[in-house]
């Protein structure tokens, strides 16, 4: 691959040296080798953009291939909307020139992106279109890719038996074509499905097969090691789990995948915390690595957000240019038809007016959607107080200095999860109630660590509530919990109590946050209370469900002490 990159650069240099000795254009194979030689998805996207911007004379086929590869990289970066836009460009190109294989590849990419967006019926239809074409042209390798994609669709639909059937067909194709390199990944997927089916015997059998194949063929991901490691951890085989996760982090360090490295470090910290024999040096080493990885990931995420915004603007501009060009062509053809010039001119005016109105409405929609996302992200970033982060890290540092390695490792793990959850929530408008409560518990326990057990807390959930199926805006309860701790319980001399009740009232979910701190009137004097309430109202108004009208705040007890906050959300 490195030689392909050097060949590409050399060809560009030679093309500018001597006009009398023109260089033969590079083949699509060389260009794709240069793109696929990228260390990670971000580098691959940068290389493709560089090629598209600096070489306007590429053939239409080359452009289509590059758009498809860019879509694949965008899927790896979880930028599914942009992936769909690029794959649709490629699909239009290949349909216009009749390249059936490339049409099918584009459909498969579109199906994958829509599946990740939970548009499962759309994804299933597109991938089946791709599979039919691959079977017609007898393309075994891409049949295999489509079968794996369909397996994932069935998995998300809960049809586990059909998911396994697709994966078993995939293995037969790999064995027929002697493509042993990817068999490990397929065995790993079968093991994961069996684990979801609670069949631990078959799950372990396939996980072991996957790791065995991957150790021989050395793939670029650590999926097999991590899945088997988590399986062992769930089944209390800590030593085997730690060994597999250490093997996994070596693989992900080579591929420079920060998100997976942080996930592995989290699991390793949890693993050594529950192990009976604690290795102090290992615990300290992992504890030191985690903040550095988090800092680097935050910087990378900020850079990606800027690139994403620029890409969306560029896609909208390209779409507008394309629509405008098509209209000009149609108008020129109409002008040449002299016998119908008056009638066609009127039609043209109507089409132009309709097109401009359509563009105006679409641009307004995109602008409003963008403003809504920006507001949501600003609100969520404001939730994580820098003062709280500093104090939490100081408390962890104190425990490290006191040589309390086990407790500090647990505290650091919880704090790191809390920070990571906050970053992940900034890209989501809705999360499950279970995710939100997990983040809230991490936050409360981190506060308990700061104030050394000066208050107790209890989260009471009415039986029968399916937390996974209930979606709410992320971190909706956190501001009121923060005020209860910082402005109510912290000022109390004796030990305080924080209670959170969640129940179902008709077609609503009812939330109550109660503390027996210094009291509602005292806390209302603090500007942060008004700021938290204002943010809460703005977030609920974005939902357009009039849920903000249900909000109440009052003293908890008759003597004016304590505070009770209550509100409801529609199911």
N, C-alpha and C positions, 0 to 999 in steps of 0.2 A: 504493500500500500504506500509506503514512504517513497518508493521509486516512482509511483504514479504521480505523486504530488510534485516531485522534482521535475518530472517530464513536463507537467503542465506549466510550471513556472518558466522552465527553459524555453518552451514553445512560445510563450508570451514575449520573452526577451528577444528571441530570434526574429519574431514577426516585425519588430521595429528596427532591425539592424540594416536590412538591405532590401529595397523594393524590387530589385532584380531577381531575388531568390525567395519567392513567396513560400510560406510554410503551409503544409497541408493541414487543413482543419482537424482538430482532435476528434477522435471518435467518441460516441456516447459512452462506450465502456470506460474509456480513460477518464472522462468527466465524472461519471458516477463513482469510479474508484476514488477520485480525489475527494468527492463529497462524503462517501461512506468511510473514508479513512479518519474522519473526525473523532476526537477523543470523547465528545459528549454531544447531546442534542443542541445546545446553544452554539457550539462551534460549527456543527453541521448547518444550522440555519444561517449563520453568518457567511459561510462559504457559498451557499446557494444564492443568497441575496447579492453577494459580490459578483457571482457569475452572471446573474440575470441583469444586474445594473451596468456591468462593464462590457457585456457582449450582446448588443442589440441584434446582431446578425445571426444568432443561433437559429437553427431550423425549428419549425413548429413542433416537431417530434421531440427535440432536445428540451424545449421549454416545458412540454408536457411531462417528460420524465423528471425534470427538476421540481416542478410543482408537486408531483406525487411524493418525491423524497422529502420535500419540505413538510408536507402534510404528515408523513410518518414521524418526523422529528418533533413536530408540534404536538402530536398525540403523546409522545414520550414526556413532553413538558406539561401535559395536561391542559393544553390550550386548544380545546376541542372545537370551539367556534372558528378560530383561524384555520385549523386543520381542514374543516369542511369547506371553507372558502377556497383554499388552494386545491383540494381534491376535485372540487367542482370545475375549477379552471382546467385541470388536466382532463377531466371527463369530457368537457366540451371540445377540447382539442382532438382527443383520440376518436370521439364519435364522428367528428367532421371529416377525418381522414380514413376512418374505417379500420383502425387497428384493434381487433377484437380482444387480444390478450391484454393490452393496456387499458382498454375500457373496463375489463373485468377487474383489473388491479385497482383502478380508481373506485369502482363500486365497493370492493372489499374494504378499502381505506375509509370510505364514507360510512359503511356499515359499522366499522369499529368505532369511529368517532361518535356516531349517533347512539351506539350502545353505551358508551361511557357517559353520555348525556342522559341515560335512562330512557331514550326513545327506542325501546326494545323492538316494537313492531316494525318501525322504519329500518332499524339496523338489520333485523332478520330478513326482511324483504330484499335489501340491497346485497347482503352477503350471499343469499340464495341465487340472485341474478349472476353474481360473480362465479359461484360454484358451477352453475349450469354451463357457462361459457368455457370454464377451465376443463370441464368434462368433455365438451364438444371438440375442443382443440387438443385433448389428451395432454394437458399440462399437469403432470403429477405434483410437482413442487408447489404450485399455487393452489391445487386442489387441497393439499395438506394445510396450507395457510388458511383457506376458507373454512375447512372443517374445524380447525382450532378456534376460529372466530365464532362459528355457530355454536360450538361447545360452551363458550363463555356466555352467549345470549341465553342458552337453555339454563345455564347455571343461575343467572340472574333472575330468570323466570321461575326458578325452583324446580325445574324438571331435571333432576339429577341423573336419572337413568339414561335419558336421551343425551345429556351432556357427556356421560361416560362412553356411550355408544359412538359419538362423533370422535372422541379422543382415541378409541380403539381402532377406528377406521384410519385415523391419522398415523398411528403406529404401523399398521399394515403397509401403508404407502411408503413410509420411511424405510421399512425393511425391504420393500420391493426395489426402491431406488438406492438402497445402501447409504441412506442419509443418517448415519448413527449419531452425528453430533447433536441433533436436537431431540433425540429420543428421551434423554434424561429430563428435559423440560416437560415433555408430554406425560411421562410417568409421574412427575411431581404434581401436575395438574390433576391426574386421576386420584392420586393420594389425597389431595386437598378436598376433592368432591366426596370421597369416601369418608373423610373426617367430618365433613358437614352432615353426612348421613349417619354419623355416630358409629360407623363401622371401623373401630380402631385397629382391628387385626389387618384388614386389607389396606387401610391407610398407611400403617407402618410398613407393610410389604412394599408398596409402591414408592413411598418416600425413600426407603433404603435403595431400591433399584435406581431411583433418580440420582441420588448422591453418588452411587457407584459409577454410573454413566458419565456424570459431570466431572468427576475427578479424573477420568480418563481423557475426556474431550475438552476440558477447560473452557466452559462458556464464559460470556462477559457479564453474567449476573450471578448472584448468590441465592436465587430463589429457593433452590432445592435445599441448601444448607440451612437457610433461615426457617423454612417450613418444618423440616425435621427437627431442628433445634427447638422450635416452639412446641412441637408435639411432645418432645421429651420433657420440656419444662412443665407442660400441663400435667404430665404423668409422673412428676417428681423425680425424674432422672436428671438431676442438676449437672452432674459432671459431664455427661454426654452433650447436654445442651450448651454449656459454656464452650466446650471444644468446637462444636459446629459453628457457633456464633463468632468465635475467634477466627475460624477459617473463612467465614463470610466477610468479615471486615477487611481481611487482606484483599479479597476480590474487589470489594467496593472502593477500597483506597486506590487500587490500580485504575478503576474506571472513573474515579473522582466524583462519585455520586454522594453528595453531602447529605441529602435527605435520608437515604438508607443508612449511611454511617451513623447519624444521630439516632435513628431507630434502633440500630444494633447496640449502641452504647447504652441506651435506656434499658434494653433487655438484659445486657451484661450486668449493669448495676443492680437490677432487680434480682438477677440470678445469684450474684455473690452475697446479696443481702439475706436471701432465704437459705443459703447453703450453711451447713453446720460448721464447716471449716472455713474461716474468713482469711483470705490472703490480703494482708494490709497493703502491701506494695501494689497489687493489682487494683484494689479499690481506689487508692490515691491516684494511680495513673489514669483510670477511667474518669474519676471525678474532675481531674484537671483538663482532660481533653474536651469534655462536653461543652463548657462555656465557649471555648475557642471555635468549635464547630458551629455552635448556635450563632455566634457573631458573624462568622463567614457566610452562613446561610442567609442571615438577615440582609447583608450587603448584596448578596446575589439576587435575593428576591426583589429588592428595591430596583436593581438594574433591570430585571426582567419585566417589572411592571411598567417602567418607562418604555422599554422596547415594545411591549404589548400595545400600549396606547398609540405609539407611532405607527405600528403595523395596522391597527384598526383604521386610523385616519387614512393611511395609504390605500387600504382595500376599498374604502368608501370612494376615494378620489378616482381609483382605477375603474370602479364600477360606473361612476358617473361619466367618465371619459368614454367607456365602452358604449353606454346607452346613447350618448350624444353622437358618437360616430355612426352608429346604426341608423339613427334618425336622419342624419345628413345624407346617407346613402339612399335611404328610402325616398327622401325628398327629391334627390337628383333624378332618380328613375321616374318619378311622377312628372317632373318638368319636361321630360322627353316625350311624354305621351300627349301630343298636342290636341288631339280630338277630345280629351277629357280634362283639359287643363283647369277649367273653372270648378268642376265637381271635385277633382282631386286636390285642388288648392284648399277648398273648404275642409275636406277630410284631413288634409295635412295640418291645418290650423287647429282642428279639434285634437288631433293626436299630439301636437306639440304642447297645447295647453294642458291636456291630460297628463303628458309626461312630466311637465314642469310641476304640476300640482302633486303628482305622485312623488317626485323627488323632494319637494318641499315637506310633504307629510312625513316621508321616510327620514329625512334629515332631522326634522323636529323630534321624531320618535327616538332616533339614535342619541340626540343631544339630551333628551329627558332621561333616557335610560342611563347614559353616562353620568349625568348629574346625580341620579339616584344612587348609583354605585359609589361615586366619590363621597357623597354624604354618609353612606353607610360605613365606608372604610374609615373616614375621619372619626365618626362616632365610636367605632370599635377600638381604634388606636388610642382614643382619649381615655378608655376604660383602664388601661394598664398604667398606673401612676408611677413615674420614675422614682419618686421618693419611696414607694413601697418596694420596688425592685432593689434599690440600694440597701434598704433596711433588711430585706430578706437575705441578700447576699452577705451582709455583715453578720447576721445571726448564724448562717452556715459557716462562715469563716471562723467565728468564735468557737463553734463546736469542733472544727478541725484543729484549732489551736489547743483545745482541751483534750485532744487525742481521742475524740469520740467518733471513730471512723465509720462504724456501722450506721449510727444515727445520722451523721452528716451525709453519708452516701444516700440514705433513704430520702432525707430532706432535699438534697440536690436533685435527685431523680424526680420528685414531685414538682419542685420548682421549675425544672427544665421542661417537664410535660405541660405545666401551666403556661409557660412562655410559648412553647410550640403550638399549643391549642389556640392561643390568642392570635398568632400569625396565621394559622390555618383558617380561623373564623373570619378574618378580614376579607377573604375571597368568597364567602358564602352569605347569601341573604337569609337562608333558613338552615337549621340543624335539628337533629332529633333531640327530644327532651332528655334522653339518656346521656347524650354527649354533653349537653349544657350542664346537667347536674354533676357529671364527672369532673368537668372543669371547675364548677363551683365548689365542690368538695376539696379539690386540690388547693383552691384559693383560701378557703376557710382554714384548712390544716396548716397552710403556710403561715397564716396570721396567728394561729395557735402557737406555732413554733416561735414567732417573733415575740409574742407576749407571754410565753412560757406558761400556758395553761390557765390564763386568767379568766377564761370563759369556756363553757361547754356548748355544744350545738347538737341539734337533732333535725333531720330531714324526714318528715312523715309523709308517705305517699299512700293514698287510698288504694286498697287492693282492687285489682281488676283493670288498672290503667296500663296500657301497652306503651311504655316509654319510647320504644323504637319507632312506633307508627305516628307519634305526635310530633309535629314540626313547629318550632318557634324561632323568632329572631335570636341570634347568638348573644350570650352574655346579658340577657334582659334583667335577670335578678341581681347580678353582681353589684351594681351601683348602690342598691338599697342595703345589701349585705355589708358592703364596705362602710356605708354611713352608720349602720348599726354598731359595727365594731369600733370604728375610729372615733365616732362622736357620741356614742352611747355607752358601750361596755368598757372602753378604755378608761373613761373618767370615773367609773364606778369603783368604790373602795373594795367591796367584797366580790366574790366570784360571780360572774354573770351568766346568763343563758340566752342562747339564740335559737329560735324555733322557726322552721320553714314547713308549711303545710301545703300540700298539693292534692286537689281533689277534682272530681268531675261534677259539674252542675248543669244538668240538661245537655245542651250541645256546646258547653263552654268548659274550659279548664280554669279552675280558680286557684290563685296563688295568694298566700299570706306569709309575710315576713314579720316576725315579732321578736322584740328584745326587751329585757327588763332593766335597761340602762337608765341614764340620767333624765330622759324624758323628751317628749316631742317638742315642747316649746323651746328648750335649750338648743336642740339641734337645728331648729328652723332658723336660728340667728346666724348659722353658718352659711356662707354663700354657696358652698359645695353642694348642700342639700338642694337649693334652688336649681343649681346647674345640673345635677343628676336628674331631677324631675323634668327639667326642660328637655334634656336629651331623650329621656324616656318617652315624653309626649311626641317629640319629632319622629322618633322611630316608629311608634304605633300609627301615627298619621300617614306614614309612607305605605302602610298596609291597606288604607282606605276601608276599614271595617268598623270605624267608630269605637274601637276598643278603649281608646283613651278616656272615654266618658265613665268607664267602670272604676277608674283609679280613686282610691280613698287613702287618707293618712290621718291618724288620730292617736291620742294617748292610749296606752295599753291598759293602765290601771286608773281607778277613780281619783287617786291622789296626784295624778298628772305624770307619774313616772312611767318609763317604758314607752315604746312606740309600736304601732301596728300599721303596716302598709299592705293594702289588698288591691287586687285587680283581676280581671278575667280576660281570657283570649278565646276566640272562636275556634272550634275544631274544623 
